[in-house]
Amino acid sequence: MGMFTPNQSPKDIEKRFDIEALQHELETVMLDKAYPKKAKKGPYRERADLKTIFGTIYPLQFRALQEREGILALPDTLWEWARTINLRALLLYQREQPFMATDQRMGKKAPRATVTNLCEPACDSLLSFLGMAYLQEGPTPDWPGLDHRIWQKGEVTSTINVDIITASLLLPDGNPLPYLRNEVIISFREEQRRQFIVDFLLF
């Protein structure tokens, strides 16, 4: 019936969870104890703006959850925008992930962008972008073709072609390494077009 039940005592909770392990995980994310102010920041903290994540993204997700009916009623155009922007964000993440993963303390929080690793956070990511569109928040993109307000006016369209490709590398069983390829083409007012490809290992 869920993770928690009413009227649980601290001892009941301790029996179900490793409190010390959870506290360590929390401390490594909540900034100060992960890296003291005078200590040199590791690769993860240099690239991940955790204050923005905790101060902006998580509150945005909570507010979006409270507006469930409004989110579900968003037009298909904005759902397509969220899907497109999510893929673009993952492309940027792939560029930074190898560096963040070398962080000795927090590197495990930057796993490789495989299909398996992306399944769990997929809903959170989509909710963030849909929340931006519904609540009319978020930074102004550097190109109008990425702005959800322009999409809502019908001035932007996108095509996402999905295919399974194989690399020249072989798996231990001799089969080629498979990838899920997403080819994204964004057209703004039928005059400007941008294209990018993002691949995910099929594990």
Contacts in CASP RR format, 6 or more apart in sequence:
PFRMAT RR
TARGET T0000
AUTHOR 0000-0000-0000
METHOD contacts of the structure
MODEL  1
MGMFTPNQSPKDIEKRFDIEALQHELETVMLDKAYPKKAKKGPYRERADL
KTIFGTIYPLQFRALQEREGILALPDTLWEWARTINLRALLLYQREQPFM
ATDQRMGKKAPRATVTNLCEPACDSLLSFLGMAYLQEGPTPDWPGLDHRI
WQKGEVTSTINVDIITASLLLPDGNPLPYLRNEVIISFREEQRRQFIVDF
LLF
13 19 0 8 1.000
27 33 0 8 1.000
27 34 0 8 1.000
28 34 0 8 1.000
28 105 0 8 1.000
28 106 0 8 1.000
28 109 0 8 1.000
29 50 0 8 1.000
29 106 0 8 1.000
29 109 0 8 1.000
30 54 0 8 1.000
31 50 0 8 1.000
31 51 0 8 1.000
34 45 0 8 1.000
34 105 0 8 1.000
34 106 0 8 1.000
35 41 0 8 1.000
35 42 0 8 1.000
35 45 0 8 1.000
35 105 0 8 1.000
42 103 0 8 1.000
42 104 0 8 1.000
42 105 0 8 1.000
42 106 0 8 1.000
43 99 0 8 1.000
43 100 0 8 1.000
43 101 0 8 1.000
43 102 0 8 1.000
43 103 0 8 1.000
43 107 0 8 1.000
44 100 0 8 1.000
44 103 0 8 1.000
44 105 0 8 1.000
44 106 0 8 1.000
44 107 0 8 1.000
44 109 0 8 1.000
44 110 0 8 1.000
45 103 0 8 1.000
45 106 0 8 1.000
47 96 0 8 1.000
47 99 0 8 1.000
47 100 0 8 1.000
48 100 0 8 1.000
48 109 0 8 1.000
48 110 0 8 1.000
57 128 0 8 1.000
60 128 0 8 1.000
60 131 0 8 1.000
60 132 0 8 1.000
60 135 0 8 1.000
60 137 0 8 1.000
61 124 0 8 1.000
61 127 0 8 1.000
61 128 0 8 1.000
61 131 0 8 1.000
63 131 0 8 1.000
63 135 0 8 1.000
64 71 0 8 1.000
64 127 0 8 1.000
64 128 0 8 1.000
64 130 0 8 1.000
64 131 0 8 1.000
64 134 0 8 1.000
64 135 0 8 1.000
65 127 0 8 1.000
67 131 0 8 1.000
67 134 0 8 1.000
67 135 0 8 1.000
70 134 0 8 1.000
71 127 0 8 1.000
71 130 0 8 1.000
71 131 0 8 1.000
71 134 0 8 1.000
74 130 0 8 1.000
74 133 0 8 1.000
74 134 0 8 1.000
75 152 0 8 1.000
77 151 0 8 1.000
77 152 0 8 1.000
77 154 0 8 1.000
78 130 0 8 1.000
78 133 0 8 1.000
78 134 0 8 1.000
78 148 0 8 1.000
78 151 0 8 1.000
78 152 0 8 1.000
79 130 0 8 1.000
80 151 0 8 1.000
80 158 0 8 1.000
81 129 0 8 1.000
81 133 0 8 1.000
81 148 0 8 1.000
81 151 0 8 1.000
81 156 0 8 1.000
81 158 0 8 1.000
82 126 0 8 1.000
82 129 0 8 1.000
82 130 0 8 1.000
82 133 0 8 1.000
82 148 0 8 1.000
83 126 0 8 1.000
83 160 0 8 1.000
84 158 0 8 1.000
84 160 0 8 1.000
84 184 0 8 1.000
84 186 0 8 1.000
85 129 0 8 1.000
85 146 0 8 1.000
85 148 0 8 1.000
86 125 0 8 1.000
86 126 0 8 1.000
86 129 0 8 1.000
87 160 0 8 1.000
87 182 0 8 1.000
87 184 0 8 1.000
87 196 0 8 1.000
87 198 0 8 1.000
88 146 0 8 1.000
88 184 0 8 1.000
88 196 0 8 1.000
88 198 0 8 1.000
89 125 0 8 1.000
90 113 0 8 1.000
90 118 0 8 1.000
90 198 0 8 1.000
90 200 0 8 1.000
91 196 0 8 1.000
91 198 0 8 1.000
93 113 0 8 1.000
94 113 0 8 1.000
94 198 0 8 1.000
96 110 0 8 1.000
97 110 0 8 1.000
97 111 0 8 1.000
97 112 0 8 1.000
97 113 0 8 1.000
100 106 0 8 1.000
100 107 0 8 1.000
100 109 0 8 1.000
100 110 0 8 1.000
101 107 0 8 1.000
101 108 0 8 1.000
101 110 0 8 1.000
101 111 0 8 1.000
101 112 0 8 1.000
103 110 0 8 1.000
111 117 0 8 1.000
112 201 0 8 1.000
113 200 0 8 1.000
113 201 0 8 1.000
114 200 0 8 1.000
114 201 0 8 1.000
114 202 0 8 1.000
114 203 0 8 1.000
115 180 0 8 1.000
115 200 0 8 1.000
115 201 0 8 1.000
115 202 0 8 1.000
115 203 0 8 1.000
116 203 0 8 1.000
118 200 0 8 1.000
129 148 0 8 1.000
131 137 0 8 1.000
132 138 0 8 1.000
132 148 0 8 1.000
133 148 0 8 1.000
133 152 0 8 1.000
136 149 0 8 1.000
140 147 0 8 1.000
141 147 0 8 1.000
143 188 0 8 1.000
143 194 0 8 1.000
144 150 0 8 1.000
144 155 0 8 1.000
144 156 0 8 1.000
144 188 0 8 1.000
145 151 0 8 1.000
145 155 0 8 1.000
145 156 0 8 1.000
145 186 0 8 1.000
145 188 0 8 1.000
145 192 0 8 1.000
145 194 0 8 1.000
146 186 0 8 1.000
147 156 0 8 1.000
150 156 0 8 1.000
150 188 0 8 1.000
155 188 0 8 1.000
155 189 0 8 1.000
156 186 0 8 1.000
156 187 0 8 1.000
156 188 0 8 1.000
156 189 0 8 1.000
157 186 0 8 1.000
157 187 0 8 1.000
158 184 0 8 1.000
158 185 0 8 1.000
158 186 0 8 1.000
158 187 0 8 1.000
159 184 0 8 1.000
159 185 0 8 1.000
159 187 0 8 1.000
160 182 0 8 1.000
160 183 0 8 1.000
160 184 0 8 1.000
160 185 0 8 1.000
161 182 0 8 1.000
161 183 0 8 1.000
161 185 0 8 1.000
162 180 0 8 1.000
162 181 0 8 1.000
162 182 0 8 1.000
162 183 0 8 1.000
163 180 0 8 1.000
163 181 0 8 1.000
163 183 0 8 1.000
164 178 0 8 1.000
164 179 0 8 1.000
164 180 0 8 1.000
164 181 0 8 1.000
164 202 0 8 1.000
165 178 0 8 1.000
165 179 0 8 1.000
165 181 0 8 1.000
165 199 0 8 1.000
166 176 0 8 1.000
166 177 0 8 1.000
166 178 0 8 1.000
166 179 0 8 1.000
167 176 0 8 1.000
167 177 0 8 1.000
167 178 0 8 1.000
167 179 0 8 1.000
168 176 0 8 1.000
169 176 0 8 1.000
169 177 0 8 1.000
170 176 0 8 1.000
170 177 0 8 1.000
171 177 0 8 1.000
177 201 0 8 1.000
178 201 0 8 1.000
178 202 0 8 1.000
179 199 0 8 1.000
179 200 0 8 1.000
179 201 0 8 1.000
179 202 0 8 1.000
180 199 0 8 1.000
180 200 0 8 1.000
180 201 0 8 1.000
180 202 0 8 1.000
181 197 0 8 1.000
181 198 0 8 1.000
181 199 0 8 1.000
182 197 0 8 1.000
182 198 0 8 1.000
182 199 0 8 1.000
182 200 0 8 1.000
183 195 0 8 1.000
183 196 0 8 1.000
183 197 0 8 1.000
184 195 0 8 1.000
184 196 0 8 1.000
184 197 0 8 1.000
184 198 0 8 1.000
185 193 0 8 1.000
185 194 0 8 1.000
185 195 0 8 1.000
186 193 0 8 1.000
186 194 0 8 1.000
186 195 0 8 1.000
187 193 0 8 1.000
188 194 0 8 1.000
END
